[in-house]
Amino acid sequence: MFEKMRERWTKAIHPLVLRLGGLDPSVLTWSSLVLALISFYLLVGAEKDAKGSIAIVSAVLIILIAAILDGLDGALARHQGVDGDYGDFLDHTIDRIVDVGLLVAIGMNAAFIEDPSSGYLAALLTLFGSYMGTQAQSVGLDRIYGGFSRADRMVITLVSLLVASWQAQMGVPGIDLTGMNELAGWIMLGNNELNGMSFALAISAWGGMYTFLVRFIKTRRGLLN
């Protein structure tokens, strides 16, 4: 859904691209990774209190800045006429690091997440979806999109983190799923409380699986037709 806004975004950042002039685009790429790592640190240690709320909001703002830099590097490279295979490789590599790191960091937050392995599982399933998109290219097709896009996942994750920040600030507990059937716990990846962070992990995990299946079917159809 949010991938459709890419053209508008490109037009919006064009004046900023012009002002960056001859700056090496890779500086923006690496800077986005450094900022992302800082946000991960904040998320891991955020408690369910006022300080934790500030830490989560700060992490969200830093991730947004990192996302802006991530969007600028490619636009700047194209403007300078230096876009190439290495830049594309570096950009996609750091995107995957950020995707995985964000979910693992959320999973390591002991205040909101009961089972740390849920973060690793969400990251793994997210990678499955991303892998299938690039795998299509390796067998001669165009890159396959569809399913739960990176932009969709990122927006929902950040909104969920803001909900978690509100819960921490106001002292609002999550929904206790202990008394429900095993299916609820399975859907929540082993976490017995539905809150902003556990929801972000669950939606990323199942969204990743859905994306993998959608892209697998599209790739299979493209290869057999």
C-alpha positions as CSV (number, residue, x, y, z in Angstrom):
1,M,0.0,0.0,0.0
2,F,2.6,2.5,1.1
3,E,4.9,1.5,-1.8
4,K,2.5,3.4,-4.1
5,M,3.7,6.6,-2.5
6,R,7.2,6.2,-3.8
7,E,6.8,8.6,-6.7
8,R,5.4,11.3,-4.5
9,W,8.3,10.8,-2.1
10,T,10.8,11.1,-4.9
11,K,9.3,14.4,-6.0
12,A,9.2,15.7,-2.4
13,I,12.9,15.0,-1.7
14,H,14.2,16.4,-5.0
15,P,15.0,19.9,-3.6
16,L,16.9,18.3,-0.7
17,V,18.8,16.1,-3.2
18,L,19.9,19.2,-5.1
19,R,21.2,20.9,-1.9
20,L,23.3,17.8,-1.0
21,G,25.4,18.4,-4.2
22,G,28.5,16.3,-4.4
23,L,28.1,14.4,-1.1
24,D,29.0,10.7,-1.4
25,P,25.7,8.8,-1.3
26,S,27.3,6.0,0.7
27,V,27.7,8.5,3.6
28,L,23.9,8.7,3.9
29,T,23.6,4.9,3.6
30,W,26.1,4.2,6.5
31,S,24.6,7.0,8.6
32,S,21.2,5.5,8.4
33,L,22.7,2.2,9.8
34,V,24.3,4.0,12.7
35,L,21.1,5.8,13.6
36,A,19.2,2.5,13.3
37,L,21.6,0.9,15.8
38,I,21.0,3.7,18.3
39,S,17.3,3.2,18.0
40,F,17.7,-0.5,18.6
41,Y,19.6,0.2,21.8
42,L,16.8,2.5,23.0
43,L,14.1,-0.1,22.3
44,V,15.9,-2.9,24.1
45,G,16.1,-1.0,27.3
46,A,12.7,0.8,27.3
47,E,10.7,0.1,30.5
48,K,7.0,0.5,31.1
49,D,7.4,4.0,32.6
50,A,7.7,7.6,31.6
51,K,11.4,7.2,30.8
52,G,10.7,4.1,28.7
53,S,8.0,6.1,26.9
54,I,10.4,8.8,25.9
55,A,13.0,6.2,24.9
56,I,10.5,4.5,22.5
57,V,9.4,7.8,21.0
58,S,13.0,8.8,20.5
59,A,13.7,5.5,18.8
60,V,10.8,6.0,16.5
61,L,12.0,9.5,15.5
62,I,15.5,8.2,15.0
63,I,14.2,5.4,12.7
64,L,12.3,7.9,10.7
65,I,15.4,10.0,10.2
66,A,17.3,6.9,9.2
67,A,14.5,6.1,6.7
68,I,14.8,9.5,5.2
69,L,18.6,9.1,4.7
70,D,18.0,5.6,3.3
71,G,15.6,7.2,0.7
72,L,18.0,10.0,-0.1
73,D,21.0,7.9,-0.9
74,G,19.6,6.3,-4.0
75,A,18.0,9.6,-5.2
76,L,21.3,11.4,-4.7
77,A,23.3,8.6,-6.5
78,R,20.9,8.8,-9.5
79,H,21.2,12.6,-9.5
80,Q,25.0,12.4,-9.6
81,G,24.9,9.7,-12.2
82,V,26.9,7.3,-9.9
83,D,24.2,4.8,-9.2
84,G,25.4,1.3,-9.8
85,D,25.5,-2.3,-8.6
86,Y,27.6,-1.6,-5.5
87,G,25.3,1.1,-4.3
88,D,22.2,-1.1,-4.8
89,F,23.9,-4.0,-3.0
90,L,24.9,-1.8,-0.1
91,D,21.4,-0.3,0.2
92,H,19.6,-3.6,0.2
93,T,22.1,-5.1,2.6
94,I,21.6,-2.4,5.2
95,D,17.9,-2.5,4.6
96,R,17.9,-6.2,5.6
97,I,20.1,-5.4,8.7
98,V,17.7,-2.8,9.8
99,D,14.6,-5.0,9.2
100,V,16.1,-7.9,11.3
101,G,17.7,-5.6,13.9
102,L,14.5,-3.7,14.6
103,L,12.4,-6.9,15.2
104,V,15.2,-8.6,17.3
105,A,15.5,-5.4,19.4
106,I,11.8,-5.4,20.1
107,G,11.9,-9.1,21.0
108,M,14.7,-8.4,23.5
109,N,12.6,-5.8,25.4
110,A,11.8,-7.7,28.6
111,A,9.2,-5.2,29.7
112,F,6.8,-5.8,26.8
113,I,7.9,-9.1,25.4
114,E,7.7,-12.4,27.3
115,D,9.4,-14.7,24.8
116,P,12.6,-13.1,23.3
117,S,12.6,-15.8,20.6
118,S,9.5,-14.2,19.1
119,G,11.7,-11.4,17.8
120,Y,14.0,-13.9,16.1
121,L,11.1,-15.7,14.5
122,A,9.5,-12.5,13.3
123,A,12.9,-11.5,11.8
124,L,13.3,-14.8,10.1
125,L,9.9,-14.8,8.5
126,T,10.4,-11.3,7.4
127,L,13.6,-12.3,5.6
128,F,11.7,-15.1,3.9
129,G,9.5,-12.6,2.2
130,S,12.4,-10.3,1.2
131,Y,14.4,-13.3,-0.1
132,M,11.6,-14.4,-2.4
133,G,11.5,-11.0,-4.0
134,T,15.2,-11.0,-4.9
135,Q,15.3,-14.7,-5.7
136,A,13.0,-14.0,-8.7
137,Q,15.7,-11.7,-10.1
138,S,18.4,-14.4,-9.8
139,V,16.4,-16.7,-12.1
140,G,15.9,-14.1,-14.8
141,L,12.6,-12.4,-13.8
142,D,12.1,-8.8,-12.7
143,R,12.1,-8.2,-8.9
144,I,8.9,-9.6,-7.5
145,Y,6.8,-7.3,-5.2
146,G,3.5,-7.9,-3.6
147,G,2.3,-9.1,-0.3
148,F,3.3,-7.2,2.9
149,S,5.8,-4.7,1.6
150,R,8.7,-3.2,3.6
151,A,7.0,0.1,3.7
152,D,3.8,-1.4,5.0
153,R,5.7,-3.3,7.7
154,M,7.7,-0.3,8.8
155,V,4.7,2.0,9.1
156,I,2.7,-0.5,11.1
157,T,5.7,-1.3,13.3
158,L,6.3,2.4,14.1
159,V,2.7,3.0,14.9
160,S,2.7,-0.1,17.1
161,L,5.8,1.3,18.9
162,L,3.9,4.6,19.5
163,V,1.1,2.6,21.1
164,A,3.6,0.9,23.3
165,S,5.0,4.3,24.3
166,W,1.5,5.5,25.2
167,Q,1.0,2.3,27.3
168,A,4.3,3.0,29.1
169,Q,3.5,6.6,29.7
170,M,-0.1,6.0,30.9
171,G,0.5,2.7,32.7
172,V,-2.0,1.0,30.4
173,P,-1.5,-2.8,30.5
174,G,-1.7,-5.0,27.5
175,I,-4.5,-7.6,26.9
176,D,-3.9,-10.7,28.9
177,L,-4.2,-13.8,26.6
178,T,-3.4,-16.4,29.2
179,G,-7.0,-17.5,29.6
180,M,-7.5,-17.9,25.9
181,N,-6.9,-21.0,23.8
182,E,-3.6,-22.1,22.5
183,L,-4.3,-20.6,19.1
184,A,-4.0,-17.0,20.5
185,G,-0.6,-17.8,22.0
186,W,0.5,-19.4,18.8
187,I,-0.6,-16.3,16.8
188,M,1.3,-14.1,19.2
189,L,4.5,-16.1,18.8
190,G,4.4,-17.4,22.4
191,N,3.7,-14.0,24.1
192,N,0.8,-14.0,26.4
193,E,0.1,-10.3,26.4
194,L,-1.1,-8.3,23.4
195,N,0.6,-4.8,23.5
196,G,2.1,-2.5,21.0
197,M,5.4,-4.4,20.8
198,S,4.0,-7.9,20.7
199,F,1.6,-6.9,18.0
200,A,4.4,-5.5,15.9
201,L,6.2,-8.8,16.1
202,A,3.1,-10.9,15.3
203,I,2.1,-8.8,12.3
204,S,5.6,-8.7,10.9
205,A,6.0,-12.5,11.3
206,W,2.7,-13.5,9.6
207,G,3.0,-10.7,7.1
208,G,6.4,-12.1,6.2
209,M,5.0,-15.6,5.7
210,Y,2.1,-14.2,3.6
211,T,4.6,-12.2,1.5
212,F,6.8,-15.3,1.0
213,L,3.8,-17.3,-0.3
214,V,2.5,-14.5,-2.5
215,R,5.9,-13.9,-4.1
216,F,6.6,-17.7,-4.5
217,I,3.3,-18.1,-6.4
218,K,4.1,-15.1,-8.6
219,T,7.6,-16.4,-9.3
220,R,6.4,-19.9,-10.1
221,R,3.8,-18.5,-12.5
222,G,6.4,-16.3,-14.2
223,L,8.8,-19.2,-14.7
224,L,6.2,-21.7,-15.9
225,N,4.3,-19.4,-18.3
